[in-house]
Amino acid sequence: MHKNQYRCVECGYQTPKPLGRCPSCGNWESFKEEPREAGPGRPKAKGAAKGGATLVPLRSVSAESETRFSSGLSELDRVLGGGFVPGGALLLGGEPGVGKSTLLLQVAEKVRQAGKRVMYLAGEESPAQIKLRAERLGVDTGLEVTRETEIESLALLLETEKPDFLIVDSVQTLEAGGVPGSLVSVREGTALLTRLSKALGITTVLVGHVTKEGLVAGPKVIEHVVDATLYLEAAGGFRILRSNKNRFGPVGELGVFRMHEGGLEEVANPSAAFLAER
């Protein structure tokens, strides 16, 4: 009887013995040996909560902790359904270079000015690059930045520091049981961060890069895990933000921004702006 099992680091396919090629995703030499769990189900991440399950009467639950707070941008607040929800996990998808990081740096500054502690995980860029962009956007360089992408170390950091607002840029850089960017890492990393967000009351925004063909691992794999999914798309000199899923607000809302050297600017009257551009 085998004591260990083998799992594909690309797609998570499990087998009792190593295979040369994964029958699920087709990758070669992608199996990694790991201890077999005593009970059914997938292995837990070390940062996951431990202990017996409990029941909580719904009447005893306080809804005060769900009080929303503003992003500082009225267009984004409207798309969210009134602002961010404490403990909520949100996915911001879009093609590389569309302005996701720019938008979130602006939001980070406004949330920080409102008195909340903000942590920025810079998996894509170095702290020096983040600082240059922040200075261009007029963002206070007192923003707290980390480059920790290993999920267990990141979980420990979050449990210790307990920020109010976390930006993960991007989810494809997380290391969680597979190579960064693989289906395993994206799925497991997102699942653990979502659980921690709800347990610690951290509002988390995950950035996910998507190509026009939808080939990059990320949003399509984890949309069912997060509470809300927003997409930022380019339309000439404008950026359209739309909600594709939202457990705390309406779906299909649109926010319009104009891209310029100083970042993204809200467009109060989109109809007039589009007509003027035409």
GITAZI-V674134 format. One record per run of one state. SS is the DSSP state (~ for helix, > for strand, _ for the rest). FROM is the first residue (numbers start at 1). LEN is the number of residues. Records with the same first field share a line. If there is no record, write none. Layout:
SS: FROM-LEN ; FROM-LEN
This chain:
_: 1-3 ; 9-5 ; 16-5 ; 22-6 ; 29-2 ; 36-22 ; 61-3 ; 67-2 ; 70-4 ; 81-3 ; 85-4 ; 95-5 ; 114-4 ; 123-4 ; 138-6 ; 147-3 ; 162-3 ; 170-1 ; 174-1 ; 176-7 ; 201-2 ; 210-9 ; 223-5 ; 236-2 ; 247-7 ; 261-2 ; 267-3 ; 278-1
>: 4-5 ; 14-2 ; 21-1 ; 28-1 ; 31-5 ; 69-1 ; 84-1 ; 89-6 ; 118-5 ; 144-3 ; 150-1 ; 165-5 ; 175-1 ; 203-7 ; 228-8 ; 238-9 ; 254-7 ; 263-4
~: 58-3 ; 64-3 ; 74-7 ; 100-14 ; 127-11 ; 151-11 ; 171-3 ; 183-18 ; 219-4 ; 270-8
